[in-house]
Amino acid sequence: DGEVFDLIFVGPPYDRDFCKPTLERIRPELLAPDAVVIVQASRREKLEEQIGCLIRMQLRDYGDSLLYFYALDGV
């Protein structure tokens, strides 16, 4: 519908390997230029610095959980 998002939060069930496939489905046209995609994942599920059109900007450690912050590559 041409709608764009400023923020997307991904919090799938832990240890099911849903994070990467979910991020790969995000297309640039869904995101505002300064959008942030936040992923909460188990520390056992490691995510790459770049997935699809997204590049990791920050990683925060909260014990058993990690928060990954992604933005459009090239922003």
C-alpha positions as CSV (number, residue, x, y, z in Angstrom):
1,D,0.0,0.0,0.0
2,G,3.0,2.3,-0.1
3,E,3.2,2.5,3.7
4,V,6.7,2.8,5.2
5,F,7.8,2.2,8.8
6,D,10.1,4.1,11.1
7,L,10.5,1.2,13.5
8,I,10.3,-2.6,13.2
9,F,10.7,-4.8,16.2
10,V,11.5,-8.5,15.7
11,G,11.1,-10.7,18.7
12,P,10.4,-14.3,17.6
13,P,10.6,-17.3,19.9
14,Y,14.2,-17.9,21.0
15,D,16.4,-20.6,19.4
16,R,14.2,-21.3,16.5
17,D,16.3,-19.5,13.9
18,F,13.5,-17.2,12.9
19,C,15.5,-13.9,13.1
20,K,17.6,-14.1,10.0
21,P,14.8,-15.3,7.6
22,T,12.6,-12.5,9.0
23,L,15.2,-9.8,8.4
24,E,15.8,-11.2,4.9
25,R,12.1,-10.5,4.1
26,I,12.3,-6.8,4.9
27,R,12.6,-4.8,1.7
28,P,14.0,-1.3,1.5
29,E,10.7,0.1,0.2
30,L,9.1,-0.8,3.5
31,L,11.4,1.4,5.5
32,A,11.7,5.2,6.0
33,P,15.2,6.4,5.2
34,D,16.1,6.7,8.9
35,A,14.2,3.6,10.1
36,V,15.5,1.3,12.7
37,V,14.9,-2.5,12.9
38,I,15.5,-3.9,16.4
39,V,15.9,-7.7,16.9
40,Q,15.7,-9.3,20.3
41,A,17.4,-12.7,20.1
42,S,19.0,-15.3,22.3
43,R,22.8,-15.0,22.6
44,R,23.0,-18.4,21.0
45,E,21.6,-17.1,17.8
46,K,24.3,-15.0,16.2
47,L,23.3,-12.5,13.5
48,E,25.6,-11.2,10.8
49,E,26.6,-7.5,10.4
50,Q,24.7,-7.4,7.1
51,I,21.5,-9.2,6.3
52,G,19.6,-8.4,3.1
53,C,19.3,-4.6,2.8
54,L,20.1,-4.1,6.5
55,I,23.4,-3.3,8.2
56,R,24.0,-3.7,12.0
57,M,24.5,-0.3,13.7
58,Q,24.7,-1.5,17.3
59,L,24.6,-4.6,19.5
60,R,23.5,-4.5,23.1
61,D,24.0,-7.4,25.6
62,Y,21.4,-8.0,28.2
63,G,22.4,-11.3,29.8
64,D,20.7,-14.2,27.9
65,S,19.3,-11.7,25.3
66,L,20.9,-9.6,22.7
67,L,19.4,-6.5,21.0
68,Y,20.6,-6.0,17.5
69,F,19.9,-2.6,15.9
70,Y,19.8,-2.5,12.1
71,A,19.4,0.3,9.5
72,L,19.2,0.4,5.7
73,D,22.6,-0.3,4.2
74,G,24.2,3.0,3.0
75,V,22.3,5.2,5.5
